[in-house]
Amino acid sequence: MDFHYLTGVALGVVGGVLTQFGQLLEKRVVNQVRIDSREKGFFRRLVKSPLWVSGVVFGLGGGTAAYMLAQSMIGPALTPGLMASGLVVLAVGSVRMNHETLNTSEMVGIGVMILGILFLGLSGLAIDSSQVRTTLADNKALQRIAVFTVCFFLFSFGTRSLAPRIKNRRGMLIALANGFLACLSDFWINPLLALIVIVLGGHGTLSQSIIFTIASLILMTTASVITWQNQLAFKYAQASNVVPVAQVPIQISPILVYFVIFALTPPSSIAVFYILTGSILTIIAGFLLGRRQEIPID
């Protein structure tokens, strides 16, 4: 493994730690706000809190910066798994900082999730910028990208629509809807990074400029909606349950991206074992973490 690859891996882990630490700070403020008021002025109270703003800076700022650098080095297949390494910070911090409880099933679920992520990371499914640009020039690949994008938007919308109807699972459903949006963010950041220098330098084709614009709009939309909906999910469930549930689609979608959208061949035969094992463990962990009956956490 070369220095470039190892640096990308390290940045993915750092991004995950910063993101989950930021969400812990956000959840702490959500808990405090809800004691005073559950509905009226909820978001106004959040943005007035320096601690909540700090959480956004750590997560959306520092975490996203590290994530983008990791994506530019190792691509969309490995980075989501590495980012989820922050679940360790989440598990410890939720108990110590936010006084949450974890039952045996949930502790096993977090352990299984981390193991699944390890297997996904070991697969070595790196994708470089040249492969991204080549794929974006293929009309059939663009059709696959369009189908992938529309389907995951519909998955997110459908899951979010169920949340008000299934009140004892609304936090989990909102988190799952966010997970589908995060899949889109994880994918579309690659076209943006691959084309940004070309397009902004005035050398991009019309097709490249359109793709760059679409990527920018999707990334801005998903970032704002995910941040907003995270706070809603935190109102109804523990962060230690909500965040890992969102990881289920996030950890599985890179497989679709690698094998379907980019149509690449695994670097080794053992990589297929790692991918399948990691995906199965991730799904099992999602079920273990989503079983708790939800009530608003004060």
N, C-alpha and C positions, 0 to 999 in steps of 0.2 A: 504493500500500500504506500503510495507516495504522499509527500507533504501536503499537496493540494487536496487530496482526498481526506486526509486526517484532519486538516483544518476545517473543511466543510462539515465533517462529523462533529468536531468540537463545537462549532458554531450552532449546529442543530441542537445539541444538548444545552448549551447556554441559553438559546432562545426558549427552549422548553421550560427551563428553571425560571427565567424572568417572567414568562407569560403566566405560569401558575402562581408565582409569588404575587404578581399584580392582581390576579383574581382572588387570592386570599384577602388582600387588603380591601378590594371592592366588596367582598362578601361580609367582611367585618362591619363596614359602614352600612350595608343593607340591613344587617341584623339590628344595628342601633337605630336606624331610621324607622324600621317597622315597629319597634316598641312604641314610638311616639305616634306614628300614623301609617296605616297599612295602604291606603289608597291615595288620599289627597296630597298633592304636591310631592309625590314620591321622587321623581327624577330631579325636580328643582332642589330638593334637599340633598340629593346625592352630589350634584355638581358644586354645591356650596361647601362640601367637605374637602379639606386639604388632603386627608388620608385617601379618599376615593380618587381624587385627581392624581395622587401619587401612584395609586394602583394602575390607573389608565396609562400613566407615563411608563411605568415598568413593563406592563403587559403589551399595550398597543404600540408603545414607542420602542423601548429596548428589545422586547421580545420579537417584534416585527422586523426590526433592523437586523438582528442576528439571523432570523429566519430567512430574510431575503438574501443575505450573503451566503447562507448555507445552500439555498436553492440555486444560486448562480454557480456554485462550485460542484454540487453533486446531484442537482435536479430534483424532480417532484416525487420520485419513487421512494427514496430513502428518508428525505427530510421529515415527513409527518411522523414516522416512527421514532426518529431521534427527538423531535420536539416533545413527544409524549413522555420522555424521561422525566419531565417535570412533575409527573404524577407522584413521584416519591416525595417531592417537596409538598405537594398538595395533601398527601395522606398524613404526613407528620404535622404540617402547619394547621390543617383543619381541626385536629384534636387539640393542639397546644394553643393556637391563636384564637380560634373561633369556638372552642369548647364543643365541638361536634363529637358524636359517638359513632363507632364502627362496630357492627356485630361481626360474628365469626364469618358469615357468608360474604360480607362486604370486604373484610380483610383478605379473604381468599381471592375474591374478585379482583382487588387491586394487584395482588401478587400474580395472578394469572394474566392480567392485562400487561404488566411489566414484562413477564416472560414472553408473551405473544409479541410484544413490541421488539424484544431482543431478537427473536427469530426473524421478524420482518427486516430488521436492520442488518442482520447477518447475510441476507440474500444478495447484497451487493448490486442492487438494481439502480445503478447510477445512470443519469441521462445528462449529456452535456448540451451546451447552447447550439452547437452545430446540428445536432440531431433534432432539436426543437425547430430550428429554422427550416430544415429539410422537410419536416413533417408539415409545417405551415404552408409549404409550397405545393403540397399534394391535395388535390381536390377531394379525393375519397377520404383522406384523413380529416379534412375540414368538415365533411359531412358527419363523420364519427364524433368530432368535437362538438358540433351543433346538437346532435342527439344527446350526448353526454350532458351538455349544459342544460338543455331543456328538461331532461329527465330529473336531474338533481334539483333544479328549481321547483319542479312539481312535487318531488319527494318532500322537500322542505315545506312548501306551502300546505301540502296535505297533512303532514305531521303536526304542523303548527295549528291547523284548523281543528284538529282533534283535541288539543289541550284544554280549551274551555269546557268541553263535553265530558272529559274524563278527569275529574278534579283531583282524585287521589294519585294521578300520574302526570299532572300538568307540568310540573317542573321538569320531569324526565322527558316529556314529549317536546317541550320548548328546547331543551338541551339537544335532543335528537335532531330537531329542525335546524338548529345552529350547526350541528355536525355536518349536515348535507350542504349547508352554505359554505362551511369551511373547506369542504372538498373542492368546491368551485374556486375558492380563493387559492387553495394549494395548487390547483392546475393552472389557472389563468395568470398567476404571477410569472410563470415561465415564459410565455409569449411576450409579456411586457419586458422582462429582463433581457430576452434575446433580441428584441427589436428596438429598445429604447435609444441606443446610440445611433442606430441606422436612421430611424424615423426623425428624431430630434436634430440629427445632423443634416437633414434635408436630402438624404440619399435613399429613402424608402420608396417602394412602389406603392401604387394606390391600394393594392391588397394588403400590404404590410401596414400601411397607415390605418386602414379600417380595422384590422385585427388589433393593432396597438390601442386604438380608441375604445374598442369593445372591452379589451382587457382592463383598461383604466377604469371604465364605468363599472364593470363587475366588481373589481377590487374595492372601489370606494363604497359601493352599495353594500357588499357583504361585510366589510369592516364595520360600518355604522350600524347595520341591523344586528350583527352578532353582538356587538358591545351593548346595545340597548336590550336585546332579548336575554343576554346573560343575567342582567340585573333582575328581570322578571323571573327567570328560573331560580335565582338565589332567594327570591321571596318565598318560594314554596318547598324548597328542598335543600339538603346539605350540599355544599360545594364538593365534598368528597364522594357524593353520588352523581351529581349533575355532570361534572367535567368528564369523568371516565365514560359515562354513557354516550356523550358526544363523540368520544374517540372511536366508537365502533365503525361508523361509516368513514371516518377520517383515515383509519388504518387499513380499510379494505379497498377504498377507491384507488390508491396507487397501483394496485394490481391491474385494475381495468385500464388505467392510464398507460402502464408499461406494455401490457400484452395486447390491448385492443386499439387504443388511440395511436401509440407509437409503433405497435406491431414489432416489438423487439424480441430477440432471442435471449434467454437467461445466460448469464456469464458462465454458469457451471450447472451440472446435473443436480448437485446438492441444493442449489438455489431454489428449485421447485419444491423440495421438501420443506425448506425454511419458510417459503411463502405460504404454502398450504397449512403448515402447523401454526404459523403466526396468525393467520386469518381465523382458523378454528378457535384458537385460544382467546382471541379478541372477542369473538362472538359470545363465547361462554362467559367471559368476564362481564360483558354488557348485560347479560341476563342476571347474573349474580348481583350486580350493582343496582339494577333497576327494580328489584323486588320490594323494596321498602314502601309501605303506605305513607303517603306524604301528608304533612300538615305544615302550615306556615311556621317557620323557625323564628322565634323571638330572641 
